[in-house]
Amino acid sequence: VQLVESGGGLVQPGGSVRLSCAASGFTFRRYGMSWYRQFPGKGRELVAFIMNGGGKSTHTDSVKGRFTISRDDAKNTVYLQMNSLKPEDTAMYYCKVEVLNYWGQGTQVTVSS
């Protein structure tokens, strides 16, 4: 199993960024996928989750209306569209295969002017 995140970087407050997580080594369409984030000195927190086979999703309250998780099973990729970014969204973002419990290496998002 391999998960490779990309798309992070430095973005200004109010800006947008789209994270991607390219998956391989398992049957992607069969598994729910998640995005987590980790603040410095803290544990990882769930940001969003998307189910397999239909794509029903949930988002943590702090990002509802700003972030959207989606997936493209043809490309074995899960995305996190992040809009209206705030400095408090600054964190390392990770994707995860739920059930299989595999993580990517993470991508840093820094929101700062």
LUMLOFI-162292 format. One record per atom (N, C-alpha, C): x, y, z; residue in three letters; atom name; residue number from 0. Coordinates in nm, 4 decimals, always signed. Example, Ala and Ser with C-alpha at 12.3 -4.5 7.8 and 13.67 -1.06 7.14 Angstrom:
rec x +1.3190	y -0.5690	z +0.7800	type ALA	atom N	seq 0
rec x +1.2300	y -0.4500	z +0.7800	type ALA	atom CA	seq 0
rec x +1.3200	y -0.3300	z +0.7800	type ALA	atom C	seq 0
rec x +1.2850	y -0.2250	z +0.7080	type SER	atom N	seq 1
rec x +1.3670	y -0.1060	z +0.7140	type SER	atom CA	seq 1
rec x +1.2900	y +0.0030	z +0.7870	type SER	atom C	seq 1
//
This chain:
rec x +0.0848	y -0.1196	z +0.0000	type VAL	atom N	seq 0
rec x +0.0000	y +0.0000	z +0.0000	type VAL	atom CA	seq 0
rec x +0.0884	y +0.1246	z +0.0000	type VAL	atom C	seq 0
rec x +0.0522	y +0.2185	z -0.0868	type GLN	atom N	seq 1
rec x +0.1251	y +0.3448	z -0.0912	type GLN	atom CA	seq 1
rec x +0.0259	y +0.4586	z -0.1089	type GLN	atom C	seq 1
rec x +0.0444	y +0.5625	z -0.0285	type LEU	atom N	seq 2
rec x -0.0364	y +0.6827	z -0.0365	type LEU	atom CA	seq 2
rec x +0.0581	y +0.8007	z -0.0494	type LEU	atom C	seq 2
rec x +0.0387	y +0.8815	z -0.1516	type VAL	atom N	seq 3
rec x +0.1284	y +0.9944	z -0.1764	type VAL	atom CA	seq 3
rec x +0.0462	y +1.1225	z -0.1836	type VAL	atom C	seq 3
rec x +0.0631	y +1.2071	z -0.0814	type GLU	atom N	seq 4
rec x -0.0083	y +1.3344	z -0.0784	type GLU	atom CA	seq 4
rec x +0.0703	y +1.4409	z -0.1546	type GLU	atom C	seq 4
rec x -0.0038	y +1.5360	z -0.2090	type SER	atom N	seq 5
rec x +0.0578	y +1.6501	z -0.2762	type SER	atom CA	seq 5
rec x -0.0381	y +1.7681	z -0.2714	type SER	atom C	seq 5
rec x +0.0145	y +1.8858	z -0.3055	type GLY	atom N	seq 6
rec x -0.0704	y +2.0041	z -0.3166	type GLY	atom CA	seq 6
rec x -0.0573	y +2.1037	z -0.2049	type GLY	atom C	seq 6
rec x +0.0154	y +2.0702	z -0.1006	type GLY	atom N	seq 7
rec x +0.0330	y +2.1638	z +0.0104	type GLY	atom CA	seq 7
rec x +0.1267	y +2.2772	z -0.0260	type GLY	atom C	seq 7
rec x +0.1392	y +2.3707	z +0.0673	type GLY	atom N	seq 8
rec x +0.2285	y +2.4842	z +0.0451	type GLY	atom CA	seq 8
rec x +0.1869	y +2.6026	z +0.1286	type GLY	atom C	seq 8
rec x +0.2379	y +2.7177	z +0.0906	type LEU	atom N	seq 9
rec x +0.2070	y +2.8423	z +0.1600	type LEU	atom CA	seq 9
rec x +0.0926	y +2.9116	z +0.0870	type LEU	atom C	seq 9
rec x -0.0099	y +2.9484	z +0.1619	type VAL	atom N	seq 10
rec x -0.1257	y +3.0150	z +0.1031	type VAL	atom CA	seq 10
rec x -0.1691	y +3.1288	z +0.1951	type VAL	atom C	seq 10
rec x -0.2202	y +3.2358	z +0.1372	type GLN	atom N	seq 11
rec x -0.2642	y +3.3501	z +0.2168	type GLN	atom CA	seq 11
rec x -0.3991	y +3.3235	z +0.2817	type GLN	atom C	seq 11
rec x -0.4258	y +3.3858	z +0.3937	type PRO	atom N	seq 12
rec x -0.5591	y +3.3734	z +0.4544	type PRO	atom CA	seq 12
rec x -0.6686	y +3.4093	z +0.3540	type PRO	atom C	seq 12
rec x -0.7728	y +3.3278	z +0.3547	type GLY	atom N	seq 13
rec x -0.8814	y +3.3459	z +0.2590	type GLY	atom CA	seq 13
rec x -0.8605	y +3.2741	z +0.1288	type GLY	atom C	seq 13
rec x -0.7434	y +3.2202	z +0.1105	type GLY	atom N	seq 14
rec x -0.7107	y +3.1516	z -0.0138	type GLY	atom CA	seq 14
rec x -0.7593	y +3.0074	z -0.0171	type GLY	atom C	seq 14
rec x -0.7256	y +2.9405	z -0.1272	type SER	atom N	seq 15
rec x -0.7693	y +2.8023	z -0.1491	type SER	atom CA	seq 15
rec x -0.6521	y +2.7159	z -0.1911	type SER	atom C	seq 15
rec x -0.6662	y +2.5890	z -0.1628	type VAL	atom N	seq 16
rec x -0.5690	y +2.4910	z -0.2088	type VAL	atom CA	seq 16
rec x -0.6401	y +2.3574	z -0.2190	type VAL	atom C	seq 16
rec x -0.5941	y +2.2736	z -0.3122	type ARG	atom N	seq 17
rec x -0.6508	y +2.1393	z -0.3239	type ARG	atom CA	seq 17
rec x -0.5408	y +2.0372	z -0.2986	type ARG	atom C	seq 17
rec x -0.5643	y +1.9528	z -0.2000	type LEU	atom N	seq 18
rec x -0.4729	y +1.8437	z -0.1711	type LEU	atom CA	seq 18
rec x -0.5167	y +1.7194	z -0.2482	type LEU	atom C	seq 18
rec x -0.4181	y +1.6428	z -0.2916	type SER	atom N	seq 19
rec x -0.4443	y +1.5162	z -0.3593	type SER	atom CA	seq 19
rec x -0.3711	y +1.4048	z -0.2865	type SER	atom C	seq 19
rec x -0.4298	y +1.2872	z -0.2910	type CYS	atom N	seq 20
rec x -0.3665	y +1.1678	z -0.2337	type CYS	atom CA	seq 20
rec x -0.3814	y +1.0554	z -0.3353	type CYS	atom C	seq 20
rec x -0.2716	y +1.0196	z -0.3971	type ALA	atom N	seq 21
rec x -0.2706	y +0.9128	z -0.4966	type ALA	atom CA	seq 21
rec x -0.2428	y +0.7803	z -0.4274	type ALA	atom C	seq 21
rec x -0.3304	y +0.6841	z -0.4497	type ALA	atom N	seq 22
rec x -0.3225	y +0.5559	z -0.3806	type ALA	atom CA	seq 22
rec x -0.2841	y +0.4440	z -0.4765	type ALA	atom C	seq 22
rec x -0.2137	y +0.3448	z -0.4222	type SER	atom N	seq 23
rec x -0.1791	y +0.2265	z -0.5004	type SER	atom CA	seq 23
rec x -0.1575	y +0.1101	z -0.4052	type SER	atom C	seq 23
rec x -0.1627	y -0.0100	z -0.4618	type GLY	atom N	seq 24
rec x -0.1345	y -0.1287	z -0.3822	type GLY	atom CA	seq 24
rec x -0.2544	y -0.1927	z -0.3165	type GLY	atom C	seq 24
rec x -0.3718	y -0.1393	z -0.3424	type PHE	atom N	seq 25
rec x -0.4945	y -0.1992	z -0.2902	type PHE	atom CA	seq 25
rec x -0.6096	y -0.1570	z -0.3818	type PHE	atom C	seq 25
rec x -0.7246	y -0.2203	z -0.3634	type THR	atom N	seq 26
rec x -0.8403	y -0.1901	z -0.4481	type THR	atom CA	seq 26
rec x -0.9084	y -0.0665	z -0.3916	type THR	atom C	seq 26
rec x -0.8685	y +0.0468	z -0.4430	type PHE	atom N	seq 27
rec x -0.9065	y +0.1774	z -0.3890	type PHE	atom CA	seq 27
rec x -1.0573	y +0.1926	z -0.3729	type PHE	atom C	seq 27
rec x -1.1322	y +0.1501	z -0.4735	type ARG	atom N	seq 28
rec x -1.2758	y +0.1782	z -0.4741	type ARG	atom CA	seq 28
rec x -1.3506	y +0.1069	z -0.3621	type ARG	atom C	seq 28
rec x -1.2870	y +0.0108	z -0.2981	type ARG	atom N	seq 29
rec x -1.3536	y -0.0681	z -0.1951	type ARG	atom CA	seq 29
rec x -1.3433	y -0.0067	z -0.0556	type ARG	atom C	seq 29
rec x -1.2639	y +0.0989	z -0.0416	type TYR	atom N	seq 30
rec x -1.2334	y +0.1481	z +0.0930	type TYR	atom CA	seq 30
rec x -1.2693	y +0.2947	z +0.1126	type TYR	atom C	seq 30
rec x -1.3185	y +0.3233	z +0.2332	type GLY	atom N	seq 31
rec x -1.3334	y +0.4614	z +0.2724	type GLY	atom CA	seq 31
rec x -1.1976	y +0.5254	z +0.2925	type GLY	atom C	seq 31
rec x -1.1921	y +0.6549	z +0.2667	type MET	atom N	seq 32
rec x -1.0673	y +0.7292	z +0.2770	type MET	atom CA	seq 32
rec x -1.0884	y +0.8524	z +0.3651	type MET	atom C	seq 32
rec x -0.9826	y +0.8914	z +0.4331	type SER	atom N	seq 33
rec x -0.9917	y +1.0050	z +0.5245	type SER	atom CA	seq 33
rec x -0.8755	y +1.1016	z +0.5042	type SER	atom C	seq 33
rec x -0.9006	y +1.2252	z +0.5436	type TRP	atom N	seq 34
rec x -0.7953	y +1.3244	z +0.5613	type TRP	atom CA	seq 34
rec x -0.7893	y +1.3596	z +0.7096	type TRP	atom C	seq 34
rec x -0.6677	y +1.3623	z +0.7614	type TYR	atom N	seq 35
rec x -0.6408	y +1.4042	z +0.8983	type TYR	atom CA	seq 35
rec x -0.5448	y +1.5225	z +0.8928	type TYR	atom C	seq 35
rec x -0.5349	y +1.5928	z +1.0039	type ARG	atom N	seq 36
rec x -0.4318	y +1.6943	z +1.0153	type ARG	atom CA	seq 36
rec x -0.3696	y +1.6895	z +1.1547	type ARG	atom C	seq 36
rec x -0.2479	y +1.7384	z +1.1606	type GLN	atom N	seq 37
rec x -0.1749	y +1.7375	z +1.2865	type GLN	atom CA	seq 37
rec x -0.1101	y +1.8726	z +1.3074	type GLN	atom C	seq 37
rec x -0.1454	y +1.9365	z +1.4198	type PHE	atom N	seq 38
rec x -0.0845	y +2.0629	z +1.4578	type PHE	atom CA	seq 38
rec x +0.0440	y +2.0339	z +1.5339	type PHE	atom C	seq 38
rec x +0.1379	y +2.1260	z +1.5337	type PRO	atom N	seq 39
rec x +0.2644	y +2.1037	z +1.6057	type PRO	atom CA	seq 39
rec x +0.2402	y +2.0683	z +1.7517	type PRO	atom C	seq 39
rec x +0.2981	y +1.9598	z +1.7947	type GLY	atom N	seq 40
rec x +0.2875	y +1.9186	z +1.9338	type GLY	atom CA	seq 40
rec x +0.1555	y +1.8534	z +1.9715	type GLY	atom C	seq 40
rec x +0.0703	y +1.8279	z +1.8718	type LYS	atom N	seq 41
rec x -0.0616	y +1.7689	z +1.8995	type LYS	atom CA	seq 41
rec x -0.0771	y +1.6384	z +1.8223	type LYS	atom C	seq 41
rec x -0.1808	y +1.5635	z +1.8589	type GLY	atom N	seq 42
rec x -0.2128	y +1.4420	z +1.7860	type GLY	atom CA	seq 42
rec x -0.2887	y +1.4718	z +1.6578	type GLY	atom C	seq 42
rec x -0.3077	y +1.3711	z +1.5779	type ARG	atom N	seq 43
rec x -0.3794	y +1.3881	z +1.4511	type ARG	atom CA	seq 43
rec x -0.5294	y +1.3935	z +1.4767	type ARG	atom C	seq 43
rec x -0.5970	y +1.4809	z +1.4032	type GLU	atom N	seq 44
rec x -0.7426	y +1.4907	z +1.4143	type GLU	atom CA	seq 44
rec x -0.8053	y +1.4653	z +1.2787	type GLU	atom C	seq 44
rec x -0.9210	y +1.4007	z +1.2811	type LEU	atom N	seq 45
rec x -0.9933	y +1.3719	z +1.1583	type LEU	atom CA	seq 45
rec x -1.0516	y +1.5013	z +1.1018	type LEU	atom C	seq 45
rec x -1.0267	y +1.5233	z +0.9740	type VAL	atom N	seq 46
rec x -1.0813	y +1.6401	z +0.9052	type VAL	atom CA	seq 46
rec x -1.2045	y +1.6023	z +0.8236	type VAL	atom C	seq 46
rec x -1.1931	y +1.4936	z +0.7460	type ALA	atom N	seq 47
rec x -1.3034	y +1.4542	z +0.6589	type ALA	atom CA	seq 47
rec x -1.2891	y +1.3072	z +0.6238	type ALA	atom C	seq 47
rec x -1.4023	y +1.2461	z +0.5932	type PHE	atom N	seq 48
rec x -1.4066	y +1.1047	z +0.5570	type PHE	atom CA	seq 48
rec x -1.5031	y +1.0883	z +0.4413	type PHE	atom C	seq 48
rec x -1.4668	y +1.0008	z +0.3479	type ILE	atom N	seq 49
rec x -1.5559	y +0.9707	z +0.2370	type ILE	atom CA	seq 49
rec x -1.5667	y +0.8203	z +0.2223	type ILE	atom C	seq 49
rec x -1.6901	y +0.7726	z +0.2100	type MET	atom N	seq 50
rec x -1.7148	y +0.6303	z +0.1991	type MET	atom CA	seq 50
rec x -1.6797	y +0.5799	z +0.0595	type MET	atom C	seq 50
rec x -1.6686	y +0.4493	z +0.0477	type ASN	atom N	seq 51
rec x -1.6564	y +0.3891	z -0.0839	type ASN	atom CA	seq 51
rec x -1.7933	y +0.3768	z -0.1464	type ASN	atom C	seq 51
rec x -1.7967	y +0.3501	z -0.2730	type GLY	atom N	seq 52
rec x -1.9195	y +0.3151	z -0.3422	type GLY	atom CA	seq 52
rec x -2.0334	y +0.4136	z -0.3330	type GLY	atom C	seq 52
rec x -2.0097	y +0.5349	z -0.3627	type GLY	atom N	seq 53
rec x -2.1181	y +0.6320	z -0.3578	type GLY	atom CA	seq 53
rec x -2.0729	y +0.7635	z -0.3035	type GLY	atom C	seq 53
rec x -1.9686	y +0.7576	z -0.2212	type GLY	atom N	seq 54
rec x -1.9021	y +0.8804	z -0.1836	type GLY	atom CA	seq 54
rec x -1.9680	y +0.9641	z -0.0765	type GLY	atom C	seq 54
rec x -2.0556	y +0.9057	z +0.0073	type LYS	atom N	seq 55
rec x -2.1105	y +0.9825	z +0.1190	type LYS	atom CA	seq 55
rec x -1.9953	y +1.0277	z +0.2076	type LYS	atom C	seq 55
rec x -2.0013	y +1.1535	z +0.2491	type SER	atom N	seq 56
rec x -1.8882	y +1.2097	z +0.3218	type SER	atom CA	seq 56
rec x -1.9317	y +1.2825	z +0.4475	type SER	atom C	seq 56
rec x -1.8362	y +1.2998	z +0.5374	type THR	atom N	seq 57
rec x -1.8564	y +1.3801	z +0.6578	type THR	atom CA	seq 57
rec x -1.7345	y +1.4704	z +0.6760	type THR	atom C	seq 57
rec x -1.7576	y +1.5840	z +0.7419	type HIS	atom N	seq 58
rec x -1.6508	y +1.6800	z +0.7681	type HIS	atom CA	seq 58
rec x -1.6595	y +1.7260	z +0.9130	type HIS	atom C	seq 58
rec x -1.5457	y +1.7456	z +0.9747	type THR	atom N	seq 59
rec x -1.5465	y +1.7961	z +1.1114	type THR	atom CA	seq 59
rec x -1.6036	y +1.9378	z +1.1138	type THR	atom C	seq 59
rec x -1.6629	y +1.9749	z +1.2259	type ASP	atom N	seq 60
rec x -1.7369	y +2.1010	z +1.2338	type ASP	atom CA	seq 60
rec x -1.6517	y +2.2226	z +1.1967	type ASP	atom C	seq 60
rec x -1.5265	y +2.2221	z +1.2331	type SER	atom N	seq 61
rec x -1.4429	y +2.3403	z +1.2118	type SER	atom CA	seq 61
rec x -1.4141	y +2.3684	z +1.0651	type SER	atom C	seq 61
rec x -1.4402	y +2.2710	z +0.9773	type VAL	atom N	seq 62
rec x -1.4120	y +2.2913	z +0.8347	type VAL	atom CA	seq 62
rec x -1.5382	y +2.2848	z +0.7493	type VAL	atom C	seq 62
rec x -1.6519	y +2.2556	z +0.8084	type LYS	atom N	seq 63
rec x -1.7766	y +2.2460	z +0.7314	type LYS	atom CA	seq 63
rec x -1.8041	y +2.3765	z +0.6585	type LYS	atom C	seq 63
rec x -1.8402	y +2.3626	z +0.5319	type GLY	atom N	seq 64
rec x -1.8669	y +2.4800	z +0.4501	type GLY	atom CA	seq 64
rec x -1.7425	y +2.5401	z +0.3878	type GLY	atom C	seq 64
rec x -1.6251	y +2.4940	z +0.4303	type ARG	atom N	seq 65
rec x -1.4995	y +2.5465	z +0.3733	type ARG	atom CA	seq 65
rec x -1.4193	y +2.4372	z +0.3004	type ARG	atom C	seq 65
rec x -1.4176	y +2.3170	z +0.3546	type PHE	atom N	seq 66
rec x -1.3422	y +2.2069	z +0.2972	type PHE	atom CA	seq 66
rec x -1.4392	y +2.1047	z +0.2377	type PHE	atom C	seq 66
rec x -1.3958	y +2.0382	z +0.1321	type THR	atom N	seq 67
rec x -1.4761	y +1.9334	z +0.0700	type THR	atom CA	seq 67
rec x -1.3870	y +1.8173	z +0.0299	type THR	atom C	seq 67
rec x -1.4213	y +1.6996	z +0.0794	type ILE	atom N	seq 68
rec x -1.3506	y +1.5780	z +0.0395	type ILE	atom CA	seq 68
rec x -1.4225	y +1.5171	z -0.0800	type ILE	atom C	seq 68
rec x -1.3442	y +1.4618	z -0.1719	type SER	atom N	seq 69
rec x -1.4020	y +1.3943	z -0.2878	type SER	atom CA	seq 69
rec x -1.3060	y +1.2844	z -0.3313	type SER	atom C	seq 69
rec x -1.3528	y +1.2009	z -0.4229	type ARG	atom N	seq 70
rec x -1.2681	y +1.0921	z -0.4711	type ARG	atom CA	seq 70
rec x -1.2944	y +1.0659	z -0.6175	type ARG	atom C	seq 70
rec x -1.1922	y +1.0152	z -0.6843	type ASP	atom N	seq 71
rec x -1.2027	y +0.9725	z -0.8236	type ASP	atom CA	seq 71
rec x -1.1504	y +0.8294	z -0.8278	type ASP	atom C	seq 71
rec x -1.2422	y +0.7342	z -0.8313	type ASP	atom N	seq 72
rec x -1.2005	y +0.5943	z -0.8269	type ASP	atom CA	seq 72
rec x -1.1264	y +0.5524	z -0.9540	type ASP	atom C	seq 72
rec x -1.1524	y +0.6189	z -1.0641	type ALA	atom N	seq 73
rec x -1.0802	y +0.5879	z -1.1878	type ALA	atom CA	seq 73
rec x -0.9329	y +0.6266	z -1.1786	type ALA	atom C	seq 73
rec x -0.9044	y +0.7254	z -1.0952	type LYS	atom N	seq 74
rec x -0.7663	y +0.7717	z -1.0781	type LYS	atom CA	seq 74
rec x -0.7049	y +0.7268	z -0.9461	type LYS	atom C	seq 74
rec x -0.7811	y +0.6504	z -0.8680	type ASN	atom N	seq 75
rec x -0.7316	y +0.6049	z -0.7374	type ASN	atom CA	seq 75
rec x -0.6815	y +0.7217	z -0.6528	type ASN	atom C	seq 75
rec x -0.7590	y +0.8270	z -0.6502	type THR	atom N	seq 76
rec x -0.7156	y +0.9488	z -0.5835	type THR	atom CA	seq 76
rec x -0.8282	y +1.0065	z -0.4987	type THR	atom C	seq 76
rec x -0.7912	y +1.0549	z -0.3826	type VAL	atom N	seq 77
rec x -0.8842	y +1.1275	z -0.2969	type VAL	atom CA	seq 77
rec x -0.8329	y +1.2709	z -0.2843	type VAL	atom C	seq 77
rec x -0.9256	y +1.3646	z -0.2795	type TYR	atom N	seq 78
rec x -0.8918	y +1.5060	z -0.2780	type TYR	atom CA	seq 78
rec x -0.9477	y +1.5742	z -0.1531	type TYR	atom C	seq 78
rec x -0.8866	y +1.6853	z -0.1178	type LEU	atom N	seq 79
rec x -0.9423	y +1.7731	z -0.0160	type LEU	atom CA	seq 79
rec x -0.9334	y +1.9153	z -0.0695	type LEU	atom C	seq 79
rec x -1.0483	y +1.9696	z -0.1084	type GLN	atom N	seq 80
rec x -1.0558	y +2.1080	z -0.1527	type GLN	atom CA	seq 80
rec x -1.0715	y +2.1958	z -0.0303	type GLN	atom C	seq 80
rec x -0.9805	y +2.2892	z -0.0134	type MET	atom N	seq 81
rec x -0.9774	y +2.3728	z +0.1059	type MET	atom CA	seq 81
rec x -0.9946	y +2.5182	z +0.0634	type MET	atom C	seq 81
rec x -1.1059	y +2.5777	z +0.1019	type ASN	atom N	seq 82
rec x -1.1366	y +2.7169	z +0.0685	type ASN	atom CA	seq 82
rec x -1.1426	y +2.8016	z +0.1959	type ASN	atom C	seq 82
rec x -1.1380	y +2.9303	z +0.1774	type SER	atom N	seq 83
rec x -1.1485	y +3.0253	z +0.2899	type SER	atom CA	seq 83
rec x -1.0541	y +2.9870	z +0.4028	type SER	atom C	seq 83
rec x -0.9316	y +2.9617	z +0.3673	type LEU	atom N	seq 84
rec x -0.8345	y +2.9125	z +0.4651	type LEU	atom CA	seq 84
rec x -0.8029	y +3.0166	z +0.5710	type LEU	atom C	seq 84
rec x -0.7786	y +2.9667	z +0.6919	type LYS	atom N	seq 85
rec x -0.7469	y +3.0497	z +0.8071	type LYS	atom CA	seq 85
rec x -0.6099	y +3.0107	z +0.8616	type LYS	atom C	seq 85
rec x -0.5443	y +3.1014	z +0.9313	type PRO	atom N	seq 86
rec x -0.4140	y +3.0652	z +0.9901	type PRO	atom CA	seq 86
rec x -0.4221	y +2.9414	z +1.0789	type PRO	atom C	seq 86
rec x -0.5344	y +2.9218	z +1.1450	type GLU	atom N	seq 87
rec x -0.5486	y +2.8047	z +1.2330	type GLU	atom CA	seq 87
rec x -0.5651	y +2.6738	z +1.1573	type GLU	atom C	seq 87
rec x -0.5729	y +2.6798	z +1.0245	type ASP	atom N	seq 88
rec x -0.5725	y +2.5579	z +0.9435	type ASP	atom CA	seq 88
rec x -0.4299	y +2.5105	z +0.9155	type ASP	atom C	seq 88
rec x -0.3318	y +2.5880	z +0.9558	type THR	atom N	seq 89
rec x -0.1928	y +2.5497	z +0.9344	type THR	atom CA	seq 89
rec x -0.1624	y +2.4195	z +1.0069	type THR	atom C	seq 89
rec x -0.1190	y +2.3188	z +0.9318	type ALA	atom N	seq 90
rec x -0.0957	y +2.1856	z +0.9873	type ALA	atom CA	seq 90
rec x -0.0328	y +2.0970	z +0.8809	type ALA	atom C	seq 90
rec x +0.0093	y +1.9805	z +0.9239	type MET	atom N	seq 91
rec x +0.0474	y +1.8747	z +0.8300	type MET	atom CA	seq 91
rec x -0.0788	y +1.7941	z +0.8023	type MET	atom C	seq 91
rec x -0.1067	y +1.7716	z +0.6764	type TYR	atom N	seq 92
rec x -0.2272	y +1.6992	z +0.6357	type TYR	atom CA	seq 92
rec x -0.1885	y +1.5618	z +0.5824	type TYR	atom C	seq 92
rec x -0.2618	y +1.4602	z +0.6293	type TYR	atom N	seq 93
rec x -0.2350	y +1.3220	z +0.5941	type TYR	atom CA	seq 93
rec x -0.3606	y +1.2576	z +0.5381	type TYR	atom C	seq 93
rec x -0.3443	y +1.1680	z +0.4415	type CYS	atom N	seq 94
rec x -0.4567	y +1.0838	z +0.4021	type CYS	atom CA	seq 94
rec x -0.4355	y +0.9452	z +0.4625	type CYS	atom C	seq 94
rec x -0.5456	y +0.8758	z +0.4745	type LYS	atom N	seq 95
rec x -0.5445	y +0.7450	z +0.5406	type LYS	atom CA	seq 95
rec x -0.6470	y +0.6538	z +0.4761	type LYS	atom C	seq 95
rec x -0.6097	y +0.5281	z +0.4613	type VAL	atom N	seq 96
rec x -0.7053	y +0.4246	z +0.4218	type VAL	atom CA	seq 96
rec x -0.7675	y +0.3709	z +0.5499	type VAL	atom C	seq 96
rec x -0.8919	y +0.4031	z +0.5705	type GLU	atom N	seq 97
rec x -0.9570	y +0.3491	z +0.6885	type GLU	atom CA	seq 97
rec x -0.9690	y +0.1970	z +0.6737	type GLU	atom C	seq 97
rec x -0.9806	y +0.1289	z +0.7812	type VAL	atom N	seq 98
rec x -0.9870	y -0.0173	z +0.7905	type VAL	atom CA	seq 98
rec x -0.8478	y -0.0776	z +0.7722	type VAL	atom C	seq 98
rec x -0.7788	y -0.0429	z +0.6609	type LEU	atom N	seq 99
rec x -0.6446	y -0.0961	z +0.6411	type LEU	atom CA	seq 99
rec x -0.5416	y -0.0251	z +0.7285	type LEU	atom C	seq 99
rec x -0.5744	y +0.0985	z +0.7705	type ASN	atom N	seq 100
rec x -0.4897	y +0.1734	z +0.8642	type ASN	atom CA	seq 100
rec x -0.3520	y +0.2070	z +0.8073	type ASN	atom C	seq 100
rec x -0.3478	y +0.2464	z +0.6809	type TYR	atom N	seq 101
rec x -0.2245	y +0.2947	z +0.6206	type TYR	atom CA	seq 101
rec x -0.2324	y +0.4466	z +0.6070	type TYR	atom C	seq 101
rec x -0.1162	y +0.5118	z +0.6243	type TRP	atom N	seq 102
rec x -0.1067	y +0.6564	z +0.6173	type TRP	atom CA	seq 102
rec x -0.0112	y +0.6986	z +0.5053	type TRP	atom C	seq 102
rec x -0.0354	y +0.8168	z +0.4518	type GLY	atom N	seq 103
rec x +0.0620	y +0.8786	z +0.3645	type GLY	atom CA	seq 103
rec x +0.1683	y +0.9497	z +0.4463	type GLY	atom C	seq 103
rec x +0.2629	y +1.0146	z +0.3758	type GLN	atom N	seq 104
rec x +0.3739	y +1.0814	z +0.4439	type GLN	atom CA	seq 104
rec x +0.3383	y +1.2225	z +0.4878	type GLN	atom C	seq 104
rec x +0.2275	y +1.2733	z +0.4370	type GLY	atom N	seq 105
rec x +0.1812	y +1.4051	z +0.4779	type GLY	atom CA	seq 105
rec x +0.2260	y +1.5157	z +0.3847	type GLY	atom C	seq 105
rec x +0.1480	y +1.6240	z +0.3831	type THR	atom N	seq 106
rec x +0.1837	y +1.7438	z +0.3086	type THR	atom CA	seq 106
rec x +0.1524	y +1.8648	z +0.3957	type THR	atom C	seq 106
rec x +0.2448	y +1.9586	z +0.4015	type GLN	atom N	seq 107
rec x +0.2315	y +2.0734	z +0.4902	type GLN	atom CA	seq 107
rec x +0.1485	y +2.1821	z +0.4235	type GLN	atom C	seq 107
rec x +0.0520	y +2.2342	z +0.4976	type VAL	atom N	seq 108
rec x -0.0235	y +2.3512	z +0.4551	type VAL	atom CA	seq 108
rec x +0.0014	y +2.4621	z +0.5563	type VAL	atom C	seq 108
rec x +0.0498	y +2.5741	z +0.5082	type THR	atom N	seq 109
rec x +0.0765	y +2.6892	z +0.5939	type THR	atom CA	seq 109
rec x -0.0046	y +2.8070	z +0.5437	type THR	atom C	seq 109
rec x -0.0884	y +2.8612	z +0.6318	type VAL	atom N	seq 110
rec x -0.1734	y +2.9739	z +0.5967	type VAL	atom CA	seq 110
rec x -0.1187	y +3.0971	z +0.6674	type VAL	atom C	seq 110
rec x -0.0645	y +3.1867	z +0.5888	type SER	atom N	seq 111
rec x +0.0006	y +3.3039	z +0.6470	type SER	atom CA	seq 111
rec x +0.0118	y +3.4134	z +0.5427	type SER	atom C	seq 111
rec x +0.0060	y +3.5370	z +0.5891	type SER	atom N	seq 112
rec x +0.0261	y +3.6502	z +0.4992	type SER	atom CA	seq 112
rec x +0.1723	y +3.6949	z +0.5005	type SER	atom C	seq 112
//
